[in-house]
Amino acid sequence: MSDDVSEVEESVARSRAKLEQSIDRLQSRLTPSSVIDDALGAVRDSDYAPLIDDAFAALRSNPVPVALAAAAIGWFAYEVNRKTQERRALERQALAAYEPAADSKLHQEPMSIEPAARTSG
């Protein structure tokens, strides 16, 4: 019985060691630099390789305009996000202002739909 338990423990230890090795290999392959290298390698092997090479050559020869264009795109994205956040805040304020009024109307006395009694006079 104790031999069976020790065999199972050894088997579990071997499996755990293999799993740790696999995780270590995956982590080393999933670093940002290796992912970028893999993506660039895939692109360079595609039909778009000359286009990508030309883009990188333009980037190397004109770093200031590329940096300005990147800054402009970043600024644009920031402004779009800021305006969206402002619009959502205004929508929440409008909704909050509307909801209490709607709640108070729900708690009013219901109106009678029967005609009012006529008084002779």
N, C-alpha and C positions, 0 to 999 in steps of 0.2 A: 504494500500500500504506500509506504513512504517513498519507494522507488518511483511509483507512478506520479506522486505529487512533485518530486524533484524533477522528473522529466518534463512535466507540464510547466513548472517554473522556469526551467531552462529554455523551453520552447517559447514561452512568453517573453523572456529576456532577449532571445534572438530576434523575435518579431519586433520588439520594441526598438532594438538597435537598428534593424533594417528600416523601420519607419523613420527614425531620427535621421538616418543617412539620406533617405528620400526627401525629407523636409528640408534638410540642409542644401541638397542639390537644387531643389525648387526655389528656395530663397535666394541662392546665388544667381539663378537664371532670371529672377524677377526683380532685380535691382533696376532703378530707372535707366541707368546707362546701358545695361544689357538689353532692356526692352527697346530703347531707342536704336541701338545697334542692330537688333533683329529687324525692326521696322525699316530702317534705312537699307539694310541688306535686301529685304524683300522688294523694296521700291527700285533699288539699283538693278535687280534682276528682271524687272518688268520692262514694258515698252516705254515707260515714262522716264527711264534713266537719263536720257539726254536733257530732258526738261529740268529734272531735279539738279543735274550737274550745272546747267546754265543758271539756275536760280541761286545755287550756292556760290557760283563764280560772281554773280552780280552782288550778292551779299558781301563777299570778301572785298570787292573793288569799290563798293559804295556803302560803307557802314553807317555814315551819318544819315543819309536819306532813309535808309531802312530803319534806323533807330527812331527817326522822326515819324515815319509811317506807323511803326509799332506803338509809339506814344499816342498818336492820334487815334488809333484803333482802341487802345486802352481807355483813353479819355471818353471816347464815344460810348464804349461799353459801360463805363462808370456812370455817365449821364443817363443812359437808358435805364440802368438799374435804379438810380436815384429817383428819376421821374416815376418809375413804376412803384417804388416804395411810397412816394408821396401820394400817388393816386390811390393806392390801397389804404393808406392812412385816412385820406379824405372819405373814401367809401365807408370805412369802419365808423368814422365820426358821424356820417350821415345816417348810417344804419342805427347807430346807438341813439341818435336824436329822434329817429322815427319810431323805434321800438317802444319806448315808454308811452308815447301817445297812442299807439295801437293797443297796448295793454290796458290803458285806462278806458278806452272805448269798449273793451271786452267786458269790463266789470260794471258798466252802466245798466240801469234798469232797461229791460227790453221794451220796445215800443209796442203798443197795442195795435193790432191790425183791424179791430172791430170798429165800426163807425161810432162816433160819439153820440150819446143819447141826446135827442132833441128836447129842448125845453119849450113848452108852450108859453107864449108870453104876450 
